[in-house]
Amino acid sequence: MGDSRPNSYLMELIKNRTSIRKYLPQKVDRDIINQLLLAAQWAPSSQNTQSWRYIVFGRGEYAGFDG
């Protein structure tokens, strides 16, 4: 499989990650949310069960998911 050491770029991303505590008041475009959710479906799952559940809420409204 090759080198099992973590990629240095990945390690920098992990070390320098931040937790967002304040959010901007702008709405996130629904297409961007759908793209993120579609990308999240490619995440590995235990024994390839793919048992993800996503719930997206907007300000006081259920945003849903078209995927």
C-alpha positions as CSV (number, residue, x, y, z in Angstrom):
1,M,0.0,0.0,0.0
2,G,2.9,2.3,0.3
3,D,4.0,4.8,3.0
4,S,1.6,4.8,6.0
5,R,3.0,8.0,7.5
6,P,0.5,10.9,7.4
7,N,0.8,13.4,4.6
8,S,2.5,16.6,5.9
9,Y,-0.3,18.8,4.4
10,L,-2.9,16.7,6.1
11,M,-1.1,16.9,9.4
12,E,-0.9,20.7,9.1
13,L,-4.7,20.9,8.5
14,I,-5.4,18.7,11.5
15,K,-3.0,20.6,13.8
16,N,-4.3,24.0,12.7
17,R,-8.0,23.3,12.7
18,T,-10.3,25.7,14.5
19,S,-13.7,25.4,16.1
20,I,-16.1,28.0,14.8
21,R,-18.0,29.8,17.7
22,K,-19.5,32.7,15.8
23,Y,-21.2,32.5,12.4
24,L,-21.9,35.1,9.8
25,P,-25.5,36.1,9.3
26,Q,-25.5,35.3,5.5
27,K,-27.4,32.3,4.3
28,V,-25.4,29.4,2.8
29,D,-26.6,28.7,-0.8
30,R,-28.6,25.5,-0.9
31,D,-26.4,24.2,-3.8
32,I,-23.3,24.5,-1.6
33,I,-25.1,22.6,1.2
34,N,-26.1,19.9,-1.3
35,Q,-22.5,19.7,-2.6
36,L,-21.1,19.3,0.9
37,L,-23.6,16.6,1.7
38,L,-22.9,14.7,-1.5
39,A,-19.2,14.9,-0.7
40,A,-19.8,13.7,2.9
41,Q,-21.4,10.5,1.5
42,W,-18.0,9.5,0.2
43,A,-16.7,9.2,3.8
44,P,-15.8,5.7,4.8
45,S,-18.2,3.8,7.1
46,S,-17.7,0.7,9.2
47,Q,-18.0,-2.4,7.1
48,N,-19.3,-0.1,4.3
49,T,-22.7,0.1,5.9
50,Q,-23.2,3.7,4.7
51,S,-25.7,4.4,7.4
52,W,-25.4,8.2,7.3
53,R,-28.3,10.5,8.3
54,Y,-28.1,14.2,7.6
55,I,-30.5,16.8,8.9
56,V,-30.0,20.4,7.7
57,F,-31.8,23.2,9.4
58,G,-32.0,26.9,8.4
59,R,-33.2,29.7,10.6
60,G,-36.4,28.2,11.9
61,E,-37.0,26.0,8.8
62,Y,-36.1,22.5,7.7
63,A,-33.8,22.8,4.7
64,G,-33.9,19.1,3.6
65,F,-31.5,17.4,1.2
66,D,-32.0,16.6,-2.4
67,G,-29.4,13.8,-2.6
